[in-house]
């Protein structure tokens, strides 16, 4: 495609994106429908305009080969990111769809709260799937079109994740650092402990897991406890958490393919 044609496509895409953002910010009706329709129309353009756009992938090896080929060399940034993703312990043995960030949406106090990926329902993506980077949990899918999907990022004001902390597995919830009872540094998350247990700096925080593994399967790294708040007046213990994934520098990520339970859990009969 000639450069002027690409520029014209980019101008159309940018103009329609501005319209959608204005409607979203204004709280206008039909925003989910607008996003879905916009994704269906603009998704193929995003794939074309994104550097090294890819076709539908059927496996991790094909994803690796195609990304490296598109970028021209194994030394490319996308190639390194995909290699790191494939080597992530959080993705070991898990089926996932590799995807790239093609747009950044709403910005919050601590950075971006939404991104758009170049994978959609045509790739088997649906709402409430986890998105994972090489470092750990990135967020969950909240909207899907045939070609793209929107992801709500960890640290967003609208996302709370049930977690386990440390080797003891103390239960808690992680959310935006801007919404906790204590002031957090930019980029930090807030941990609220919901059961009696000790939490220490350096403890690893992982997902507790959801029914059917959706939106969050168990054992995905969320972050590391940085410091525990010493506030006797607090009703529940809280702590600052450094996120495992840097949502300000996302490139290639993985969308976990999880679904509802296919085999019923066996029933048991209590003793008399």
C-alpha positions, 0 to 999 in steps of 0.5 A: 500500500502506498504511503499516501493511502496509509496516511489517509486510512490513518486519518480516517481511523483517528477521526473516528476514534476521536468521535468514539472517545468524545461519546464515551467521555460524555457518557452518551447512550450506546457506547458498548454498541459503538465500540463493537461496531467501531471494532468491526469496521476499524479492526482490520485497519488497525491490523494493517496499520500496526507495525508488522501486522499479523494474520490469524495464528493457530499456535505459539510456534506459528506466532513466534515465526510470524512475528519474527518474520514480520519484524525482519530479524530475531533481534526485533523488539516484538521478537524479544517480547514474544520470546519472553512471553513464551518463556513466562512461567505463568503461561507454562502449559496454558493455551493462549492467543498472542496479541499486540497492543494497537491502541491505548485508551482511557488514562487514569491517575497512575497511567493507562487503564485500557488498551486495545489488542489486535485479536478478537472473536475471530481469534477465539477471544471473548469477554472475561479472559485474562491477559498476561504479559511476560511479567505477570497479570496485565488485565482482563478482556472487557469488550470484543469485536471480530478483529480487536478486543479491549482490555481493562488493565491491572491498576484501573479504578474498575478492576479488583482481583482476588489474590493469595499472598505469600507461602501461606496463601493469605487471602486478599484483594488487589486494586487501584493504588489511588483508591486505598486508605493510604497514599500509594506511589505512582504505579503501585497497587493496593492490597487489602487482606480479607482474612487473618494472616501475616503479610510481609514485604517481599511476599509474592502476590498471585491470583486466587482463581475464579470459577472455570478460570474466568476471568482469572485462573489461579496462580498468575503473578500479580505483584510483590508486597513492597511495604505493609501499612502500620496503622492500628486504626485500619479495620483490615490490614493493607499493603503496597504492591509493585505490579508484576507487569508494567502496563505503561510499556506493553507490546506483545501479550497473551490472552489466556484461553480458558472456559467453563468446566467441561467435566462436572465436579463429582458429588459426595455423600456425608456420613450419618 
